[in-house]
Amino acid sequence: MDVAGQLKRGISRQFSTGSMRLSGRFSFTRQSSLDPRRNNLRFSFGRQSSLDPHHRNSVPDGLAVPENLDSTMQLLFMASKGDDKGVEELINEGVDVNSIDLDGRTALHIAACEGHVEVVKLLLSRKANIDARDRWGSTAAADAKFYGNVEIFNILKARGAKVPKIKKTPMAVLNPREVPEYELNPLELQVRKADGISKGAYQVAKWNGTKVAVKILDKDCYSDPDSINAFKEELSVLGKVRHPNVVQFVGAVTQNMPMMIVLEYHPKGDLGSYLQKKGRLSPSKALRFALDIARGMNYLHECRPDPVIHCDLKPKNILLDSGGQLKVAGFGLVKLSKISPDKAKLAQEAHVDPSSLYVAPEVYKDEIFDRTVDAFSFGLILYEMIEGVQPFHPIPPEEAAKMICLEGKRPPLKAKSRSYPQDLKGLIEECWNPEPDVRPTFTEIIIRLDKIVANCSKHGWWKETFKLPWK
């Protein structure tokens, strides 16, 4: 082995200074199996940061310092084991006392967590940054306080250490093991502060360089139990659904302020905006879109053990991905009170927008309902895709909703018969039937739509009208 190569120093991760220290005993190249940048892991030295939401396994007692660790990691390892002589030796050899690991943690953070008083005193005597913050914003004093290391906390306080004031969220957990699997690091989210974003609305952000949709819980909601319960309910529903035609849940921030829900981003916008721009769709595209919606809704209705009734299915809550596929969104937002496994009613604090054109009469009139309310909404959406206008356009939506839900009127099917393949009119009329028992389930809707598509293909319907759905 090349002797000169053995004498090359490891690289100390000093993001704040960018400096590299020389060390005579360690290999310049870190083994790939232990390189956190390659394996996306972190070295874990005993107790984790008091603000780290992710539980990491501690280094077993009695483990010797691995020879292939760079100088920074050796310093942190010595601090975690309480080896003040080893810490002193490394600092004397030129290792920066304020070197940090990938999580921004210094030897002082580690020693404060572990309760090693002599190491803390040594580090302070060597001008360790007493107020250095790790990636989660925690200081050595905060870590010492969190783990009950009173003597170290008092030493740091006497030296003027600052303890960051941490506001706990309503969903904060005491044990890091209880942090939800979906928890995201808020430092990895870049949210653009834009004017005109309504409270509770999703806005574009970046998560690790990827565009996502983020909804931030308004600060006024933290003291409102109903708002917090609604947030938890939405998380509960989003976290359990996985389907190509249902919007994908990315994760959430619940252990830090502000609390956020993060979903996949759809640059093509929603079906409502698409229909406003495109108007009437070709029968082929309308049927393909209808199948996307039906498949997503059928999945939600068949979720076990808790089926999801949308209650607010409308074009604005149906997103269009870059491949031209529709994805159902906006579910889990209307709070329901279960009457039985199949029946529900709007919760006392819930309400429906009176201008919503797509809501079923039972929901509009605050009656007991079942999952067929979503089939009703689906019928009106399918109508709009074929006709190219909202029901009863240009009558104002609030008036049109009254006509549909209170007067029992239905919009006229004006489009040419060629726009309505055989059996499609009948399906629409069954979906918006005032009697819930007449409305088909989404399982039945999918079967009937598939038959309509097959029949159209058989008779050459698509030769002139076929277009890719995203055109």
LINZI-V168122 format. One record per residue. N is the residue number from 1. SS is DSSP state (H for helix, E for strand, L for the rest). PSI is psi in whole degrees, 0 to 359 (999 if undefined). OMEGA is omega in whole degrees, -180 to 180 (NA if undefined). Layout:
n:N ss:SS psi:PSI omega:OMEGA
n:N ss:SS psi:PSI omega:OMEGA
This chain:
n:1 ss:L psi:140 omega:-180
n:2 ss:L psi:119 omega:-178
n:3 ss:H psi:322 omega:180
n:4 ss:H psi:323 omega:179
n:5 ss:H psi:324 omega:180
n:6 ss:H psi:333 omega:-176
n:7 ss:L psi:354 omega:179
n:8 ss:L psi:145 omega:-175
n:9 ss:L psi:154 omega:171
n:10 ss:L psi:161 omega:-179
n:11 ss:L psi:124 omega:178
n:12 ss:L psi:125 omega:-176
n:13 ss:L psi:85 omega:-178
n:14 ss:L psi:82 omega:-176
n:15 ss:L psi:330 omega:-176
n:16 ss:L psi:328 omega:-176
n:17 ss:L psi:335 omega:-178
n:18 ss:L psi:9 omega:-176
n:19 ss:L psi:159 omega:175
n:20 ss:L psi:134 omega:-180
n:21 ss:L psi:152 omega:178
n:22 ss:L psi:142 omega:179
n:23 ss:L psi:129 omega:-170
n:24 ss:L psi:352 omega:-171
n:25 ss:L psi:352 omega:-169
n:26 ss:L psi:150 omega:-180
n:27 ss:L psi:144 omega:179
n:28 ss:L psi:328 omega:-177
n:29 ss:L psi:121 omega:178
n:30 ss:L psi:138 omega:179
n:31 ss:L psi:138 omega:-176
n:32 ss:H psi:329 omega:-178
n:33 ss:H psi:340 omega:-180
n:34 ss:H psi:4 omega:-178
n:35 ss:L psi:110 omega:-177
n:36 ss:H psi:336 omega:180
n:37 ss:H psi:337 omega:179
n:38 ss:H psi:322 omega:-177
n:39 ss:H psi:359 omega:-179
n:40 ss:L psi:37 omega:179
n:41 ss:L psi:174 omega:174
n:42 ss:L psi:143 omega:169
n:43 ss:L psi:136 omega:-177
n:44 ss:L psi:116 omega:179
n:45 ss:L psi:96 omega:177
n:46 ss:L psi:229 omega:-177
n:47 ss:L psi:144 omega:-179
n:48 ss:L psi:172 omega:177
n:49 ss:L psi:145 omega:-179
n:50 ss:L psi:342 omega:-179
n:51 ss:L psi:0 omega:179
n:52 ss:L psi:118 omega:-178
n:53 ss:L psi:351 omega:-176
n:54 ss:L psi:125 omega:-180
n:55 ss:L psi:132 omega:177
n:56 ss:L psi:146 omega:179
n:57 ss:L psi:142 omega:180
n:58 ss:L psi:160 omega:174
n:59 ss:L psi:131 omega:-179
n:60 ss:L psi:146 omega:177
n:61 ss:L psi:145 omega:176
n:62 ss:L psi:358 omega:-179
n:63 ss:L psi:128 omega:179
n:64 ss:L psi:156 omega:-180
n:65 ss:L psi:125 omega:-180
n:66 ss:L psi:140 omega:-176
n:67 ss:L psi:337 omega:-174
n:68 ss:L psi:8 omega:176
n:69 ss:L psi:144 omega:178
n:70 ss:L psi:177 omega:-172
n:71 ss:H psi:322 omega:179
n:72 ss:H psi:312 omega:-177
n:73 ss:H psi:328 omega:177
n:74 ss:H psi:319 omega:179
n:75 ss:H psi:314 omega:180
n:76 ss:H psi:324 omega:179
n:77 ss:H psi:313 omega:179
n:78 ss:H psi:320 omega:179
n:79 ss:H psi:322 omega:-178
n:80 ss:H psi:332 omega:-179
n:81 ss:H psi:357 omega:179
n:82 ss:L psi:22 omega:-178
n:83 ss:L psi:85 omega:-177
n:84 ss:H psi:329 omega:178
n:85 ss:H psi:317 omega:179
n:86 ss:H psi:320 omega:178
n:87 ss:H psi:315 omega:-179
n:88 ss:H psi:319 omega:-180
n:89 ss:H psi:315 omega:-179
n:90 ss:H psi:318 omega:180
n:91 ss:H psi:320 omega:178
n:92 ss:H psi:329 omega:180
n:93 ss:L psi:354 omega:175
n:94 ss:L psi:2 omega:178
n:95 ss:L psi:131 omega:-178
n:96 ss:L psi:126 omega:-179
n:97 ss:L psi:338 omega:-179
n:98 ss:L psi:18 omega:176
n:99 ss:L psi:145 omega:-178
n:100 ss:L psi:156 omega:175
n:101 ss:L psi:189 omega:-177
n:102 ss:L psi:341 omega:179
n:103 ss:L psi:11 omega:177
n:104 ss:L psi:17 omega:-177
n:105 ss:L psi:137 omega:178
n:106 ss:L psi:172 omega:176
n:107 ss:H psi:329 omega:179
n:108 ss:H psi:320 omega:175
n:109 ss:H psi:311 omega:-175
n:110 ss:H psi:312 omega:-179
n:111 ss:H psi:323 omega:179
n:112 ss:H psi:321 omega:177
n:113 ss:H psi:317 omega:-174
n:114 ss:H psi:344 omega:178
n:115 ss:L psi:27 omega:-179
n:116 ss:L psi:94 omega:-173
n:117 ss:H psi:314 omega:-176
n:118 ss:H psi:323 omega:178
n:119 ss:H psi:318 omega:179
n:120 ss:H psi:314 omega:180
n:121 ss:H psi:318 omega:179
n:122 ss:H psi:313 omega:-179
n:123 ss:H psi:319 omega:179
n:124 ss:H psi:324 omega:179
n:125 ss:H psi:338 omega:179
n:126 ss:L psi:22 omega:174
n:127 ss:L psi:40 omega:173
n:128 ss:L psi:142 omega:179
n:129 ss:L psi:108 omega:-173
n:130 ss:L psi:336 omega:-177
n:131 ss:L psi:19 omega:178
n:132 ss:L psi:139 omega:-179
n:133 ss:L psi:140 omega:176
n:134 ss:L psi:185 omega:-174
n:135 ss:L psi:340 omega:180
n:136 ss:L psi:0 omega:178
n:137 ss:L psi:8 omega:-178
n:138 ss:L psi:145 omega:176
n:139 ss:L psi:170 omega:177
n:140 ss:H psi:321 omega:179
n:141 ss:H psi:318 omega:179
n:142 ss:H psi:320 omega:179
n:143 ss:H psi:318 omega:179
n:144 ss:H psi:318 omega:179
n:145 ss:H psi:317 omega:-178
n:146 ss:H psi:320 omega:-177
n:147 ss:L psi:8 omega:174
n:148 ss:L psi:23 omega:178
n:149 ss:L psi:79 omega:-170
n:150 ss:H psi:317 omega:-177
n:151 ss:H psi:316 omega:180
n:152 ss:H psi:318 omega:179
n:153 ss:H psi:316 omega:-180
n:154 ss:H psi:323 omega:178
n:155 ss:H psi:314 omega:-179
n:156 ss:H psi:320 omega:179
n:157 ss:H psi:320 omega:180
n:158 ss:H psi:333 omega:178
n:159 ss:L psi:3 omega:178
n:160 ss:L psi:18 omega:-179
n:161 ss:L psi:143 omega:178
n:162 ss:L psi:137 omega:176
n:163 ss:L psi:113 omega:-178
n:164 ss:L psi:138 omega:177
n:165 ss:L psi:115 omega:-177
n:166 ss:L psi:120 omega:176
n:167 ss:L psi:119 omega:-179
n:168 ss:L psi:141 omega:177
n:169 ss:L psi:162 omega:178
n:170 ss:L psi:346 omega:-180
n:171 ss:L psi:12 omega:-178
n:172 ss:L psi:141 omega:179
n:173 ss:L psi:152 omega:-180
n:174 ss:L psi:322 omega:-177
n:175 ss:L psi:123 omega:180
n:176 ss:H psi:335 omega:179
n:177 ss:H psi:340 omega:-177
n:178 ss:H psi:359 omega:179
n:179 ss:L psi:130 omega:-178
n:180 ss:L psi:151 omega:180
n:181 ss:L psi:333 omega:-177
n:182 ss:L psi:359 omega:-174
n:183 ss:E psi:131 omega:178
n:184 ss:L psi:152 omega:175
n:185 ss:L psi:117 omega:-177
n:186 ss:H psi:336 omega:179
n:187 ss:H psi:344 omega:179
n:188 ss:H psi:359 omega:-179
n:189 ss:E psi:130 omega:176
n:190 ss:E psi:107 omega:-178
n:191 ss:E psi:129 omega:178
n:192 ss:L psi:129 omega:177
n:193 ss:L psi:105 omega:-177
n:194 ss:L psi:145 omega:176
n:195 ss:L psi:153 omega:175
n:196 ss:L psi:1 omega:177
n:197 ss:L psi:118 omega:-179
n:198 ss:L psi:153 omega:-180
n:199 ss:L psi:134 omega:178
n:200 ss:L psi:358 omega:-179
n:201 ss:L psi:155 omega:177
n:202 ss:E psi:142 omega:178
n:203 ss:E psi:161 omega:-177
n:204 ss:E psi:138 omega:177
n:205 ss:E psi:178 omega:175
n:206 ss:E psi:135 omega:178
n:207 ss:E psi:111 omega:-176
n:208 ss:L psi:38 omega:177
n:209 ss:L psi:354 omega:-179
n:210 ss:E psi:134 omega:178
n:211 ss:E psi:135 omega:179
n:212 ss:E psi:168 omega:174
n:213 ss:E psi:127 omega:-175
n:214 ss:E psi:132 omega:172
n:215 ss:E psi:122 omega:-178
n:216 ss:E psi:129 omega:178
n:217 ss:L psi:126 omega:-178
n:218 ss:L psi:143 omega:-176
n:219 ss:H psi:334 omega:179
n:220 ss:H psi:345 omega:-176
n:221 ss:H psi:344 omega:-174
n:222 ss:L psi:335 omega:179
n:223 ss:L psi:6 omega:-179
n:224 ss:L psi:106 omega:-177
n:225 ss:H psi:323 omega:-180
n:226 ss:H psi:319 omega:179
n:227 ss:H psi:319 omega:179
n:228 ss:H psi:318 omega:179
n:229 ss:H psi:322 omega:178
n:230 ss:H psi:320 omega:177
n:231 ss:H psi:314 omega:180
n:232 ss:H psi:320 omega:-179
n:233 ss:H psi:317 omega:178
n:234 ss:H psi:318 omega:177
n:235 ss:H psi:317 omega:-179
n:236 ss:H psi:317 omega:-179
n:237 ss:H psi:312 omega:-178
n:238 ss:H psi:322 omega:-175
n:239 ss:H psi:343 omega:-176
n:240 ss:H psi:359 omega:-177
n:241 ss:L psi:137 omega:177
n:242 ss:L psi:109 omega:-179
n:243 ss:L psi:145 omega:-179
n:244 ss:L psi:336 omega:-179
n:245 ss:L psi:22 omega:175
n:246 ss:E psi:136 omega:-177
n:247 ss:L psi:138 omega:-175
n:248 ss:L psi:132 omega:176
n:249 ss:E psi:126 omega:-180
n:250 ss:E psi:314 omega:-179
n:251 ss:E psi:192 omega:-178
n:252 ss:E psi:162 omega:172
n:253 ss:E psi:112 omega:-179
n:254 ss:L psi:346 omega:-176
n:255 ss:L psi:357 omega:179
n:256 ss:L psi:158 omega:176
n:257 ss:L psi:140 omega:-8
n:258 ss:L psi:157 omega:177
n:259 ss:L psi:142 omega:-174
n:260 ss:E psi:152 omega:170
n:261 ss:E psi:134 omega:-175
n:262 ss:E psi:126 omega:179
n:263 ss:E psi:166 omega:175
n:264 ss:E psi:150 omega:-178
n:265 ss:L psi:139 omega:179
n:266 ss:L psi:103 omega:-175
n:267 ss:L psi:341 omega:-178
n:268 ss:L psi:355 omega:177
n:269 ss:L psi:203 omega:-176
n:270 ss:E psi:167 omega:-177
n:271 ss:H psi:326 omega:179
n:272 ss:H psi:312 omega:179
n:273 ss:H psi:323 omega:180
n:274 ss:H psi:316 omega:-179
n:275 ss:H psi:325 omega:176
n:276 ss:H psi:324 omega:-178
n:277 ss:H psi:316 omega:-173
n:278 ss:H psi:331 omega:-175
n:279 ss:L psi:216 omega:-177
n:280 ss:L psi:134 omega:178
n:281 ss:L psi:156 omega:175
n:282 ss:L psi:153 omega:179
n:283 ss:H psi:321 omega:-178
n:284 ss:H psi:314 omega:-179
n:285 ss:H psi:320 omega:179
n:286 ss:H psi:319 omega:-179
n:287 ss:H psi:321 omega:179
n:288 ss:H psi:316 omega:176
n:289 ss:H psi:318 omega:-180
n:290 ss:H psi:320 omega:178
n:291 ss:H psi:321 omega:177
n:292 ss:H psi:312 omega:-179
n:293 ss:H psi:315 omega:-177
n:294 ss:H psi:320 omega:180
n:295 ss:H psi:318 omega:177
n:296 ss:H psi:317 omega:-180
n:297 ss:H psi:323 omega:179
n:298 ss:H psi:321 omega:177
n:299 ss:H psi:313 omega:-180
n:300 ss:H psi:318 omega:-179
n:301 ss:H psi:333 omega:-177
n:302 ss:L psi:4 omega:178
n:303 ss:L psi:135 omega:177
n:304 ss:L psi:142 omega:7
n:305 ss:L psi:358 omega:-176
n:306 ss:L psi:96 omega:176
n:307 ss:L psi:149 omega:-178
n:308 ss:L psi:117 omega:172
n:309 ss:L psi:125 omega:-174
n:310 ss:L psi:306 omega:179
n:311 ss:L psi:347 omega:-179
n:312 ss:L psi:42 omega:180
n:313 ss:L psi:119 omega:-179
n:314 ss:L psi:163 omega:-178
n:315 ss:H psi:325 omega:180
n:316 ss:H psi:339 omega:179
n:317 ss:H psi:21 omega:176
n:318 ss:E psi:118 omega:-173
n:319 ss:E psi:151 omega:-179
n:320 ss:E psi:119 omega:-179
n:321 ss:L psi:176 omega:-174
n:322 ss:L psi:343 omega:178
n:323 ss:L psi:5 omega:179
n:324 ss:L psi:16 omega:179
n:325 ss:L psi:143 omega:180
n:326 ss:E psi:146 omega:179
n:327 ss:E psi:130 omega:-180
n:328 ss:E psi:134 omega:178
n:329 ss:L psi:180 omega:174
n:330 ss:L psi:6 omega:179
n:331 ss:L psi:159 omega:-180
n:332 ss:L psi:4 omega:-178
n:333 ss:L psi:333 omega:180
n:334 ss:L psi:118 omega:-178
n:335 ss:L psi:129 omega:-177
n:336 ss:E psi:155 omega:171
n:337 ss:E psi:120 omega:-178
n:338 ss:E psi:130 omega:176
n:339 ss:L psi:323 omega:178
n:340 ss:L psi:178 omega:180
n:341 ss:L psi:331 omega:-176
n:342 ss:L psi:351 omega:-175
n:343 ss:L psi:147 omega:179
n:344 ss:E psi:172 omega:178
n:345 ss:E psi:153 omega:176
n:346 ss:E psi:136 omega:176
n:347 ss:L psi:160 omega:-174
n:348 ss:L psi:321 omega:-177
n:349 ss:L psi:354 omega:-179
n:350 ss:L psi:155 omega:177
n:351 ss:L psi:159 omega:180
n:352 ss:L psi:138 omega:178
n:353 ss:L psi:118 omega:-178
n:354 ss:L psi:344 omega:179
n:355 ss:L psi:4 omega:179
n:356 ss:L psi:119 omega:-177
n:357 ss:L psi:342 omega:-166
n:358 ss:L psi:0 omega:-177
n:359 ss:L psi:144 omega:-180
n:360 ss:L psi:154 omega:-179
n:361 ss:H psi:322 omega:-178
n:362 ss:H psi:320 omega:180
n:363 ss:H psi:317 omega:-180
n:364 ss:H psi:320 omega:-177
n:365 ss:L psi:8 omega:177
n:366 ss:L psi:46 omega:178
n:367 ss:L psi:171 omega:175
n:368 ss:L psi:140 omega:-177
n:369 ss:E psi:175 omega:176
n:370 ss:L psi:193 omega:-174
n:371 ss:L psi:348 omega:-180
n:372 ss:H psi:349 omega:176
n:373 ss:H psi:331 omega:179
n:374 ss:H psi:328 omega:176
n:375 ss:H psi:323 omega:177
n:376 ss:H psi:311 omega:180
n:377 ss:H psi:320 omega:-180
n:378 ss:H psi:319 omega:180
n:379 ss:H psi:318 omega:179
n:380 ss:H psi:325 omega:178
n:381 ss:H psi:317 omega:178
n:382 ss:H psi:320 omega:176
n:383 ss:H psi:313 omega:-177
n:384 ss:H psi:324 omega:179
n:385 ss:H psi:323 omega:-179
n:386 ss:H psi:317 omega:-175
n:387 ss:H psi:333 omega:179
n:388 ss:L psi:4 omega:178
n:389 ss:L psi:159 omega:176
n:390 ss:L psi:155 omega:179
n:391 ss:L psi:131 omega:178
n:392 ss:L psi:22 omega:175
n:393 ss:L psi:136 omega:12
n:394 ss:L psi:22 omega:177
n:395 ss:L psi:138 omega:180
n:396 ss:L psi:143 omega:-177
n:397 ss:H psi:320 omega:-178
n:398 ss:H psi:320 omega:178
n:399 ss:H psi:319 omega:180
n:400 ss:H psi:322 omega:179
n:401 ss:H psi:320 omega:177
n:402 ss:H psi:318 omega:180
n:403 ss:H psi:320 omega:-178
n:404 ss:H psi:312 omega:-170
n:405 ss:H psi:328 omega:-177
n:406 ss:L psi:326 omega:-178
n:407 ss:L psi:352 omega:177
n:408 ss:L psi:16 omega:-179
n:409 ss:L psi:154 omega:178
n:410 ss:L psi:146 omega:-178
n:411 ss:L psi:147 omega:-179
n:412 ss:L psi:144 omega:177
n:413 ss:L psi:93 omega:-171
n:414 ss:L psi:333 omega:-174
n:415 ss:L psi:156 omega:-180
n:416 ss:L psi:153 omega:-177
n:417 ss:H psi:332 omega:180
n:418 ss:H psi:336 omega:177
n:419 ss:H psi:345 omega:180
n:420 ss:L psi:91 omega:176
n:421 ss:L psi:158 omega:-178
n:422 ss:L psi:134 omega:178
n:423 ss:L psi:352 omega:-178
n:424 ss:H psi:320 omega:177
n:425 ss:H psi:315 omega:-179
n:426 ss:H psi:322 omega:179
n:427 ss:H psi:315 omega:180
n:428 ss:H psi:315 omega:-177
n:429 ss:H psi:326 omega:176
n:430 ss:H psi:321 omega:-179
n:431 ss:H psi:319 omega:-177
n:432 ss:L psi:20 omega:176
n:433 ss:L psi:139 omega:180
n:434 ss:L psi:338 omega:179
n:435 ss:L psi:115 omega:-178
n:436 ss:H psi:325 omega:-177
n:437 ss:H psi:339 omega:-179
n:438 ss:H psi:332 omega:-176
n:439 ss:L psi:138 omega:180
n:440 ss:L psi:156 omega:172
n:441 ss:L psi:166 omega:179
n:442 ss:H psi:334 omega:173
n:443 ss:H psi:315 omega:178
n:444 ss:H psi:322 omega:180
n:445 ss:H psi:317 omega:180
n:446 ss:H psi:315 omega:180
n:447 ss:H psi:315 omega:-178
n:448 ss:H psi:322 omega:177
n:449 ss:H psi:319 omega:178
n:450 ss:H psi:320 omega:179
n:451 ss:H psi:321 omega:179
n:452 ss:H psi:316 omega:178
n:453 ss:H psi:314 omega:180
n:454 ss:H psi:320 omega:-180
n:455 ss:H psi:319 omega:179
n:456 ss:H psi:318 omega:179
n:457 ss:H psi:320 omega:-178
n:458 ss:H psi:322 omega:-176
n:459 ss:L psi:14 omega:175
n:460 ss:L psi:22 omega:-179
n:461 ss:L psi:325 omega:-170
n:462 ss:H psi:357 omega:-175
n:463 ss:H psi:320 omega:-178
n:464 ss:H psi:333 omega:-172
n:465 ss:H psi:348 omega:-174
n:466 ss:L psi:129 omega:173
n:467 ss:L psi:151 omega:175
n:468 ss:L psi:141 omega:-173
n:469 ss:L psi:339 omega:-178
n:470 ss:L psi:2 omega:178
n:471 ss:L psi:999 omega:NA
